[in-house]
Amino acid sequence: MTEKTETTGKVQGRRQERVGVVVKAKMAKTVVVAVERLVRHDVYRKTIKRTSTFMAHDEVGAQRGDKVRIVETRPLSKAKRWRVAEILGKAAVPEETLADGTTA
């Protein structure tokens, strides 16, 4: 089923999936997801964390801090090429701080 096409030579039928954390959720039906990956430095051989952010279409209602799985999809807008497939973990509810510095 996953055979290479004659023209491009790419495998067809598999969409990329990434797991990341929602960092912004203030837009309508759109969230920004930060995905971390580990890469090895070419010269020093030390493992470094690299973070990429993706704008994803959100129909499931993810909130800031949620761990989500995003799946590659057709272009939905100028910046959106991903959609939220599922929420893997909900964010811990942070304590709200009042104006005088005390917690509610």
Backbone hydrogen bonds, N-H to C=O, Kabsch-Sander energy under -0.5 kcal/mol:
donor,donor_aa,acceptor,acceptor_aa,energy
3,E,1,M,-1.2
5,T,10,K,-1.7
9,G,5,T,-1.1
12,Q,3,E,-1.3
15,R,13,G,-0.5
18,R,70,I,-2.3
20,G,68,V,-2.4
21,V,34,A,-2.2
22,V,66,D,-2.5
23,V,32,V,-3.1
24,K,32,V,-1.3
27,M,30,T,-0.6
29,K,27,M,-0.6
30,T,27,M,-0.7
31,V,56,A,-2.4
32,V,24,K,-2.4
33,V,31,V,-0.5
33,V,54,F,-3.2
34,A,21,V,-2.9
35,V,33,V,-0.5
35,V,52,S,-3.4
37,R,50,R,-2.5
39,V,48,I,-2.6
41,H,46,K,-2.7
45,R,41,H,-1.4
48,I,39,V,-3.4
50,R,37,R,-2.9
52,S,35,V,-2.7
54,F,33,V,-2.5
56,A,31,V,-3.1
56,A,54,F,-0.5
57,H,82,W,-2.6
58,D,29,K,-2.2
59,E,57,H,-0.6
65,G,22,V,-2.6
66,D,63,Q,-1.9
67,K,89,G,-2.6
68,V,20,G,-2.8
68,V,66,D,-0.6
69,R,86,E,-2.5
70,I,18,R,-2.8
70,I,68,V,-0.5
71,V,83,R,-2.6
72,E,16,Q,-2.4
73,T,81,R,-2.6
76,L,80,K,-2.7
77,S,80,K,-1.1
81,R,55,M,-0.8
81,R,79,A,-0.6
82,W,55,M,-0.8
83,R,71,V,-2.0
84,V,57,H,-3.0
85,A,69,R,-2.9
85,A,83,R,-0.6
86,E,69,R,-1.2
88,L,67,K,-2.6
88,L,86,E,-0.6
89,G,67,K,-1.7
98,L,102,T,-3.2
101,G,98,L,-1.6
104,A,96,E,-2.1
